[in-house]
Amino acid sequence: MRRDGILSSEVSTDGGRTSRSVSAHGEKTALSYLRRAFLLRCPVCGIYPIFLPFFHTRSLHDWFTPLDGCPRCGYPYEREPGYFLVSTWVINYGAGSLLGIIIYVILDCFTQLDIRVLLTAVLTPIFIFNLLFARHSKALFIAVDHFYDPHEKDSGEDGGNLPLPKTPPSGTAGPSKPIPTPSAPVKPARKQPSKESVH
């Protein structure tokens, strides 16, 4: 049964009635994250870009390196050093290798090219594809990582978003929890002189 975009099914058991609901919200969120990743935009707000615009790129470092974070929602794009190793070696190079295998199989089956020409025809598209797909591979990794491990769950100590401060209760201007007052220092007890020292 579908109600308000939520898939639900009821199962009757001997001990009573157990209801299960499967929401389509997760699938919709994942698709929106992937769409924003292909557009090279922030996975949270989907407005600001992850990288510098093409016309503002001055070097390969500007092309490959994302911004520190979204200027609108503050979402940090890189949690820790080496964060994008998976996107580089698995997503980008993996997709490039798959492309090279497809091109090689097609050329080897339907043409009789020299080995040097064949290697050039295979490696050149891989190099161009990896160069152009580098940004999308990082954007896809950011989107997938945010979907499975949102930064809002982090404590803020490892690069995630800082937790929201606790608001004071309504009608008061002070903090929500009382501030403990420091206790007075305990003076050490004076040592009573023994009878032997008196005599």
C-alpha positions in Angstrom: 0.0 0.0 0.0 1.3 3.5 -0.9 0.4 6.5 1.3 1.9 10.0 0.8 4.9 8.7 -1.1 5.6 6.0 1.5 5.5 2.3 0.7 4.0 0.3 3.5 2.9 -3.3 4.0 1.3 -4.9 7.0 2.1 -8.4 8.1 -0.1 -10.3 10.6 1.5 -12.7 13.1 0.2 -14.9 16.0 1.5 -12.5 18.6 -0.3 -9.5 17.1 0.0 -7.2 14.1 3.4 -6.0 13.0 3.6 -3.1 10.5 6.5 -2.3 8.3 7.1 0.8 6.3 9.7 1.4 3.6 10.1 5.0 2.7 11.1 6.3 -0.7 12.8 9.3 0.8 16.2 7.7 0.9 16.1 6.8 -2.8 15.0 10.3 -3.7 17.8 11.8 -1.6 20.4 9.6 -3.2 19.3 10.6 -6.7 19.4 14.3 -5.8 22.9 13.9 -4.4 24.1 12.1 -7.6 22.4 14.8 -9.8 24.2 17.5 -7.9 27.5 15.6 -8.2 27.2 15.4 -12.0 26.5 19.2 -11.9 29.6 19.7 -9.7 27.6 21.4 -7.0 27.4 21.1 -3.2 25.6 17.9 -2.2 23.7 19.6 0.7 22.4 22.8 -0.8 23.0 22.1 -4.5 23.6 25.8 -5.3 27.3 26.6 -5.1 30.0 24.8 -7.1 32.5 22.4 -5.6 35.3 23.6 -7.8 36.4 26.9 -9.3 34.6 27.8 -12.5 36.3 26.8 -15.7 37.1 30.4 -16.7 38.7 31.1 -13.3 41.0 28.0 -13.5 44.6 29.1 -13.8 46.5 25.8 -13.2 46.1 22.1 -12.9 46.0 22.5 -9.2 42.9 24.7 -9.5 41.4 22.1 -11.8 41.9 19.1 -9.6 41.5 20.7 -6.1 38.0 21.4 -4.8 37.2 24.4 -2.7 37.5 24.2 1.1 33.8 24.2 1.6 30.4 25.5 0.5 30.2 29.3 1.1 26.4 29.0 1.5 25.9 26.1 3.9 29.4 25.6 5.2 29.7 22.0 4.2 33.4 21.0 4.1 34.4 19.1 1.0 37.5 17.4 2.4 37.4 15.8 5.9 41.0 14.8 6.2 44.3 14.5 4.3 44.1 11.8 1.6 40.3 12.0 1.6 40.1 11.8 -2.2 42.4 8.8 -2.7 39.4 6.5 -3.3 37.9 8.9 -5.8 41.2 9.1 -7.7 42.2 5.4 -7.7 38.8 3.7 -7.7 36.4 6.0 -9.5 38.5 8.0 -11.9 41.2 5.4 -12.8 38.7 2.6 -12.7 36.3 4.3 -15.1 39.3 5.2 -17.4 40.5 1.6 -17.3 37.1 0.3 -18.3 36.9 2.8 -21.1 40.4 1.6 -22.4 39.3 -2.0 -22.3 36.2 -1.3 -24.3 38.1 0.7 -26.9 40.8 -2.0 -27.2 38.3 -4.8 -27.6 36.4 -2.9 -30.3 39.6 -1.9 -32.3 41.1 -5.4 -31.9 38.0 -7.1 -33.2 37.2 -4.8 -36.1 40.6 -3.4 -37.2 44.1 -4.6 -38.0 46.1 -1.7 -36.5 49.8 -1.8 -35.7 50.5 -2.3 -32.1 51.9 1.3 -31.7 48.9 2.8 -33.4 46.6 0.6 -31.3 48.2 1.7 -28.0 48.0 5.3 -29.0 44.3 5.0 -30.0 43.6 3.4 -26.6 45.8 5.5 -24.2 45.0 8.9 -25.7 41.2 8.7 -24.9 42.0 7.4 -21.4 44.3 10.3 -20.6 41.7 12.9 -21.9 38.9 11.1 -20.1 40.7 11.0 -16.7 41.6 14.6 -17.0 38.0 15.7 -17.7 36.4 13.2 -15.3 38.7 14.0 -12.3 36.3 16.7 -11.0 33.2 14.5 -11.4 34.9 11.5 -9.6 35.6 13.7 -6.6 32.1 15.2 -6.6 30.6 11.7 -6.8 32.7 10.5 -3.9 31.6 13.5 -1.8 28.0 12.8 -2.6 28.2 9.1 -1.8 30.1 9.7 1.4 27.7 12.4 2.5 24.7 10.0 1.8 26.1 7.1 3.9 28.0 9.2 6.6 26.5 12.7 6.9 28.8 15.4 8.4 26.0 16.4 10.7 26.6 13.3 12.8 30.2 14.3 13.4 31.4 16.0 16.6 33.3 18.7 14.6 36.7 17.5 15.6 37.6 15.6 12.4 36.5 18.2 9.8 32.7 17.7 10.0 30.2 20.4 10.6 30.2 21.8 14.2 27.2 20.8 16.3 24.6 23.4 16.9 24.8 25.2 20.2 22.2 24.4 22.8 19.6 27.1 23.0 18.6 28.4 26.5 15.0 27.6 27.6 12.3 30.1 26.7 12.0 33.1 29.0 15.5 33.1 30.2 18.6 34.8 29.0 21.1 32.5 30.6 22.5 29.1 29.5 20.4 26.0 29.4 22.5 24.4 32.1 23.7 26.1 35.3 27.3 26.9 35.4 29.0 25.2 38.3 30.6 27.6 40.7 34.2 26.8 41.7 34.5 25.4 45.2 36.6 27.1 47.8 40.1 25.6 48.2 40.4 23.3 51.1 43.0 24.4 53.6 45.3 21.7 54.8 44.7 20.7 58.5 47.4 21.9 60.9 49.5 19.2 62.4 49.0 19.1 66.2 52.3 18.9 68.1 52.9 15.6 69.8 53.6 15.4 73.5 57.1 14.1 73.0 58.0 17.3 71.0 56.6 19.5 73.9 58.8 17.8 76.4 
